[in-house]
Amino acid sequence: MNAPDLRLPVDVPSTALFTDHYELTMLQAALRAGTAGRRSVFEVFTRRLPEGRRYGVVAGTGRVLDAVENFRFDEGVLGFLRERGIVDEPTLAWLSEYRFSGDIWGYPEGEVYFPGSPILRVEGTFAECVLLETVILSILNHDSAIAAAASRMSSAAGDRPLIEMGARRTHELAAVAASRAAYVGGFTSTSDLAAGFRYGIPTVGTSAHAFTLLHDTERDAFQAQVATLGTGTTLLVDTYDVAEAVRTAVEIAGPELGAVRIDSGDLLLVAHRVRQQLDELGAKNTRIVVTSDLDEYAIASLRAAPVDAYGVGTQLVTGSGHPTCSMVYKLVARADSDAPTAPLVPVAKKATGGKTSIGGRKWAARRLDEYGVAEAEVVGTGPVPDGLRDQQLLVELVKAGDVVAREPLDVVRDRHVEARARLPLSATQLSRGEPVIPTEYCV
Amino acid sequence: MNAPDLRLPVDVPSTALFTDHYELTMLQAALRAGTAGRRSVFEVFTRRLPEGRRYGVVAGTGRVLDAVENFRFDEGVLGFLRERGIVDEPTLAWLSEYRFSGDIWGYPEGEVYFPGSPILRVEGTFAECVLLETVILSILNHDSAIAAAASRMSSAAGDRPLIEMGARRTHELAAVAASRAAYVGGFTSTSDLAAGFRYGIPTVGTSAHAFTLLHDTERDAFQAQVATLGTGTTLLVDTYDVAEAVRTAVEIAGPELGAVRIDSGDLLLVAHRVRQQLDELGAKNTRIVVTSDLDEYAIASLRAAPVDAYGVGTQLVTGSGHPTCSMVYKLVARADSDAPTAPLVPVAKKATGGKTSIGGRKWAARRLDEYGVAEAEVVGTGPVPDGLRDQQLLVELVKAGDVVAREPLDVVRDRHVEARARLPLSATQLSRGEPVIPTEYCV
């Protein structure tokens, strides 16, 4: 069964309206002025990492490729733009034919990034590129924020599995993207069925407090659950009295009981007590899953506790304090006529106020030290120095409008583990700090 | 043109998979145990407001009603659940017939809420109600967080219009819901075309720095924009030198120039200078729009500045520090058999750890003082005291599965303004504090 063949609850027929109004008015003005066809280079980058963070994680690239492919103005959309008078008829005619025909290069998904890293580079006519700004930024800003939090949590969790369970804490479709980004950042599974459906991420879950409360006794509830889900299931033991629940659970499921879940209280203390009790009851292989308001710090603080898996909700889907990145999509170069051979001129905003950027189409490379550890992010506009040619970061994603770099999510996930492992060790310390490697400009 | 007739980029064919895996395993276990048909009452409430906030804003109710109506398991979804072995065949058969047939009452959308307010009450069999948990919480937790931030910003802005422009800072579909919630909380318009399409919210926008940089000179860019958008357009004046840009803008558009936009720098200072310059150039009616990393505090600090409108992005769509609410969906009462006449038994989690709740189906009323100002949120499970009968907050939203309370977004928006106006004045102070009225329990 192929997900795209189904009536997916997460696919959308067109992404063209995930767009700020001004992209279309700029298009109209440029069409009329004869400047819309100027070859242009837009780059996505961030001026800074969220405060205290040591590295960023590129996530959402795969979704960007889908969004670019589905960026079409059909009759319904054009009718809306016409009725509201958002753009004029020549612009509507142009939009009705829209199909991105340019090139996109970018950091491969799962890579790490730093301030100034040109994470995505979109090249084509001004008109075709400018329209993609909003949806590209929406996806990268959201997904990368979640992946960065996930990466910190997975560092803190070490080999213990992490379950994403934040669907109820964020927009229902943001939740699906968050599951995907969490998986990229090192999570193991998700509670979100739509994420399982859309992206093939393993889904897990057994029961909530409501299930225990539905039944006349906790014993009835445990029996009902084990009867149908088997002894390998996870029983939730903190509805009434934890010690009594653990006793009942092992009595009903036997020592083969798969796991118990603790969702409240002092997790460190309760986990130790429950482990001891399980061992005394002979349930030495029964695992302990904890799930109460965890973040990367709580996960780290439970490192010495007898915990076998973590379920993370709110703090994951809200980026653990940083729910968005500050990526921007800036015109960095453009031709001075629409002749296909016109040379590119670097451009950049000049006014004061901290929002300046560096003009010119960029390359990027990660310089490694003699031990293979990253020591600088090097970003340049001129020729690539010989020693950095093999460390270049941008890869071709879209060629003349065709997506050329789709890849399975597991490849992305593995890439992130490798990229993070090549950073200086302090990258995975949770303490606040500067970006773990500096960005050097070679312009 | 009716939005639902179009191939909307924001409607989804089914909401059934916006659901945590455990809702379905609980269903399977309850079906097998013969407890799935017990009449049950679930309530949505929050144990606390985000730190420092004085009131919450109910938003998303209209979207919840859509989600409940579209919660159906079609062949594609059932095939996925079967292939992954998530539930057994009897459960799949049950799901294939699923249609919510119960009742939903709730606070009307736009109302304010406090800790313990029973914002939504869902009543039916355990099976039909438990499945709705995840999608209901996703919507209310997200939308209410955005509306609360919007409400604070609109208090701070007073009569000046607020433009929502955060699409690029959040998930592309969360952005559409965020525009809707912002409108409920008092925003005037949005940059997000999909929000205009789906919800009829006015959309606005003219140009970005890229448009100026595309052209050989700022003058060329301004001329191109005015040529097609007219002199009433908004020109962005901070790409190079603000004073020079303002001079060029008025030269090209004349004193009828609609507005100038400032997107960087010291907004207070720049707005004063630009106002003076515009006045000197005779452009006394040209408005000033500011749009640089604003939040409610920045908006308040610009109250004395000659600013005519604010554009808000990041801080709006991330809930100004609180991107989610902590609403939960709890079983508070259920029958002890599936006989339709079986009486409801109040239930509640008992274990320690701060996650306890009050059992029993609740009513809620807002007690007013002699001046008509709210003085307490009263929540009870017994009979409603005579003096509070007319101040009850819950209204019927779904009756025996049918939505009975759809309403235009403008009605919701007006309701919020009225509800906020009835709170003690300190509600709209931006300083941190406790909930502006206490919650009293009458159990």
Interface residues (C-beta under 8 A of the other chain):
Chain A: M1 D5 L6 R7 L8 P9 V10 V12 P13 S14 T15 A16 L17 F18 T19 D20 H21 Y22 E23 L24 T25 M26 Q28 A29 A30 R32 A33 T35 R38 S40 F42 A67 D74 G76 V77 G79 F80 L81 E83 R84 I86 D88 F126 V130 E133 T134 V135 L137 S138 I139 N141 H142 D143 M165 A167 R168 R169 T170 H171 E172 L173 A174 A175 V176 A177 A178 S191 D192 L193 A194 G196 F197 T203 V204 G205 T206 S207 A208 H209 A210 F211 L213 L214 H215 D216 D220 Q223 A224 Q225 A227 T228 L229 D238 T239 Y240 D241 V242 D263 S264 G265 D266 S292 T314 V317 T318 P323 T324 S326 Y329 K330 L331 R334 D336 V347 A348 K349 K350 A351 T352 G353 G354 K355
Chain B: M1 D5 L6 R7 L8 P9 V10 V12 P13 S14 T15 A16 L17 F18 T19 D20 H21 Y22 E23 L24 T25 M26 Q28 A29 A30 R32 A33 T35 R38 S40 F42 A67 D74 G76 V77 G79 F80 L81 E83 R84 I86 D88 F126 V130 E133 T134 V135 L137 S138 I139 N141 H142 D143 M165 A167 R168 R169 T170 H171 E172 L173 A174 A175 V176 A177 A178 S191 D192 L193 A194 G196 F197 T203 V204 G205 T206 S207 A208 H209 A210 F211 L213 L214 H215 D216 D220 Q223 A224 Q225 A227 T228 L229 D238 T239 Y240 D241 V242 D263 S264 G265 D266 S292 T314 V317 T318 P323 T324 S326 Y329 K330 L331 R334 D336 V347 A348 K349 K350 A351 T352 G353 G354 K355
